Amino acid sequence: MVVIGKSILKRLVEEYRVIDPCFEEGFDGDGYVLTVKDDVTLNYLEHKNVISREIVFTPPDFVAHLTSKSRFGRMGLCFLNSVKVHSGFVGRLALELVNLSNERKPITIRSGDPLIHIEFIRREGEPSPYSGRYMFQYMDEKEVERYIGIIETKFSNIFDLKSLSEVRQNRLISEEI
């Protein structure tokens, strides 16, 4: 497995919309910095799922890894997720955060704040794209339709399109309680 460079990532953004929306200032070294969709404040020891503003599509021959920005880590914000985005996944990411601040003060993350680095890694072997219940999470119907079109056009021989249709109907649209 190899971390892809900025030039290849930009090509993937153009060809498959692997990050959407995507802005030039978000590119950082060999990856991209994902931002937060909505303002959120975490009190001391509070855990919340924070949704990325960007939709992420990990093509079937890639996986992605996540690391948190050190700015928030120095404040005491801890990133709890597994650090992998499955090949074939499409959706906004639910970033699991907890405030472990030594000062025991609230930490606020504003909409658009850079929060998580994402790096795409080329994988080897037969593709086995993600098809679980979080596929297309936090996406509206128009966004899902756009990515279904990409999958049907570019990857119809890899994805089970019938299964994707079922997942689409049962996707997570908002935070479950």
Buried (B, 14 or more C-beta within 10 A) or exposed (E): EEBBEEEBBBEBBEEBBBBBEBEEEBBBEBBBBBBBBEEBEBEBEBEBBBBBBBBBBBBBBBBBBBEBBEEBEEBBBBBEBEEEBBBBBBBBBBBBBBBBBEEEEEBEBEEEBBBBBBBBBEBEEEBEBBBEEBBBBBBEEEBBEBBBEBBEEBBEEBBEEEEBEEBBEEBBEEEEE
